[in-house]
Amino acid sequence: MSSDIRIKMCGLRSAGDVTAAVAAGAAYVGFVFFEKSPRHVTIDEAAALAVEVPVGVVKVALVVNPDDAFLDRLLDRVAIDMVQLHGSETPQRVADIRARYGLPVMKAIGVADAADLAQIDVYADVADQLLIDAKPPKGGDLPGGNGLAFDWRLLADRKYWTKPWMLAGGLTPDNVGEAVRLTGARQVDLSSSLESAPGVKDAAKIAAFGQAVGNL
């Protein structure tokens, strides 16, 4: 392992969150546009946060089954670099969004068992990046950010995937080394484990995760 692993810190809601994430070495910062999430921000709030992000750090908009009208408003107001689709978007919808807006698109794929892995190859044909996350619990309100991990051994020897991908779900300073060792991930994504309460980022936890990855 080496320390060239790229980190995405998601669900940022304040300028302080952005500052802490950047200081911890985040290569991506994510803003959540999903009203059921405790990490939800409005378009106006995100527009103000986006200007706090230094050049070179990728600004990601996490959206769930968005329609074009919403994406039009969002991308007209907020300086977003990448769209993360975290709902039940079809491969065709992913391709359509990518073509309409000319931005890189990341598609989140929930994994619980080996049968879920087939979707990875399907979406690799249309997305620029993939986010491999734990499948949300049945009946849950949130498609991601649940702090759940899946069996990382499912991803062993999967380095042949044709698109860059991120590992998400239940990552902490204590387990990220094992997660990287088992999966070969070169990018990791996290949100809830950086918080002192749902939606409230903790600068010390952000710094601790950045340090843990830096020590790999």
C-alpha positions, 0 to 999 in steps of 0.5 A: 500500500502507499499514500497516493490514495485519493479521498472523497469527503461527502456531506459537507455543510459549512465553510469549516467542513470544507476547510477541514476536508481540504486540510486533511487531503481530500481530493474530492468534496461532496455536497448532498442534494437529497432532502431526506438526508441530514447532510442536505444542502440547498442550491444557494448554500452549495453555491456559497460553499463551492467558492470556498473549495480550492482549485484542483479539489473536485466538487461533487454533487450527490443527487438521487434520481434527479430530473433535468429541471432540478439539474438545470437549476443546480448546475446553473448556480453551483460550480460543480465538477462532477455529478454523483448519481446515488439513486436507481438511475438506469444506464441510459439515464446516466448516459443522458445526464453525461451527454446533456451537461458535459460533466463527468458522472459517477454512479453509485452501486450498492453491494450486499452480495456477489450477485450485485457485482454484475451491475458494475460492468453495466454501469462502467460502460456509461459512467466516468467513475463508479462508487461501490457502496454498501447496499442500504438496509431494506426500508431505509430512507437513505441510499447512502451515508448509512455508515454500513460496510459490506464484505470487502472480500467480494471486490478482491481481484477486481482491478480489471474494471475499466473505469476508476472507482471508489470504495464507500461504506463504513470506512474509519481510520481503524479499518481503511487500511484493511479495506484497501488491502482487501479490495485494491481500492485507490480511492475511498469515500466517506461521510457519516464516520466523519461526524459527531452527530448526523449531518454534523462534521467533526474536524478532529475526525476529518483530520484523523481519517486524512492522517490514517490514509496518509500513513498507508 
